Every structure is written in structure tokens, then in C-alpha cells.
Amino acid sequence: MLNIKRSVGRAKKRSRGSRQLLLIAIASATFAALGISQGVVSQGLGVSPDLDPTAWQSKLRFHAVSAYGPACFAGSAAYVGLLQEIDVPREWGQGGRGYGRRLGSTLAYSGLRNALSFGLDSTLHQDPRYDRSSDTGFWRRTKHAFRRTILTRTDSGGETFATWRFGSAYGANFISNEWYPDRVNTVKLGLVEGTTQIGFDLLANIGFEFWPDVKKKILRRKP
């Protein structure tokens, strides 16, 4: 009897997790559609596509593209391939069903994090865009990328703690863990994953800082 109760409890947990994942996916898709529509509507009205970066419409579109732009889809597919290879979480299994569940979870997390980011930076008047360093030299520019991971610009041109980044990183991980198996749905793991996400953000900022220079050098070498 006890085993039956445990089995029923696990089944309910899986069902609840699947419903949560589906709801987040629907909300994320709506978020993406609204964000992308801001650019379409503005251009249709004859307004410059370069909207005021401090306006909520610009921030919404920025986060929608960050969540579901082509680069995000490509990165998510590759990341999910790695998760599939190492079988994480193992409870989701292999094959097409396992891959689909991991992909859905990853895309839902991306939408969730960017929705939280939009809510925070719009409310707190923070600018989520990365501004490249005006200094020269590898270490100075790397230091700037690190600084922009911890601190962010404000809409008024100042600088403050990047609440939008840290709040969304930890918040999205804790929320998304709700549809993961109980084994990995822990406070400790949520903190580790949130911190790891900040590390990925640092790597992304380093890429934003140096990639234009690398790209320019590559193009120069072409005949």
C-alpha cells in the first residue's frame, strides 16, 4: 500500500511539473510574440526602428529576441544535445521524447529568465544592453566586461548593481527547478545554477566586447 501511494505521489509530481512547463512555455511564446511585434508595429507606423533604448517597448523587444532569436535557438539546440548525451536529468530518459522535454525546458527557462529581466529592468529603470569599453588592451577590456556583469547602466546614464541580471538568473532557476525531478529540485542546486548562469553571462559579455574586433580581422583576411 505504501509503495502504491509513493507511485501515485510521483505520478502527480510529474503531471504537475508537465503542466507547469506547458504554462511557462505558453507564457514565454506570448512574451516573444509581444516583444517582436513592437519592432514590426513601430516600423509599420513609420517610426524609426531604433526605438528609445530606455522605453519599455525597446526593452521588451530586446529580451524577446534574446530569448527566442535565431542565436538562442541554435545555442539551446546545442546545449540540449549535450544534456542528452550526458543524460541530465536521467529521469527524462533518452530518445526523441527525452530530447523534446529537455528542449522544451531549456526554451521555457530562456523565456522565463528574459521575462523576469524585462520586469526588473523596466521597473528599476536599468539598461540591459552591453556597452563596449572605450579603453584599449585585453585586460582593461576584460575588466570592463566583468564590471558590466556586476553593474549595469541606468536609463539616466548612471551605474548601479545589476538587479535585473542577478534577480532573473536566480529567480528563473528556482522557478524552473519546479518542473525538474525532486532529486535536483533543491535550494543548493538552485543557488549553484544561478551562479553558473552569471558566469555564462560574463562569458557572453566578453564575447560582446571582443567579437566585433575578431570579426573585423576575419573579414579583412578574405580576398
Disulfide bonds with the S-S distance in Angstrom:
none
